[in-house]
């Protein structure tokens, strides 16, 4: 949770100093691209058998939870994508760090 918060603040500071560029893709804001870029770093495809094995032996969360967990708890994400109150990506009681 804290890492995505700090990264987003850094991006906002950069935009404040250097200005915001026009969006790179029609219909997607630069804030949305920031979050898409974050999620893309964890993008992977694996079979259910491998997911089960990793859940048993890997001390780290699966990529899906490394993306959905922090973003669901980050109000700026919900605002950027207009997530509905109480939805999976904008829970009623988000976890807050820092």
C-alpha positions, 0 to 999 in steps of 0.5 A: 500500500505504501509503495504505490502511494509514494510512487503516485505522489512522486508522479504528481510532484513531477507533473506539478513541476514539469506540467502534464502532457496530453494523454497518450491514449484517447479515452485514458487519462495520464493518472489511469496510465500510471496505474495501468503501468503499475499493474502491467509490471505484475502481468503474467499468465500461469496455470491453476496448478502453478498458482496453487503450488506457488501459494503453498511454497512462495512467501510472496503474494501472487501478482493479482493480489500485489496489484488489486490489494494496494490499488483497492486501498488507494483512493486516488485509484478509485477516483481515477477510474470512477469506482463505485463505493463498496465495490471490490476496488473501492471497499467501504473500509480500505486499509491505510498505510502511512 
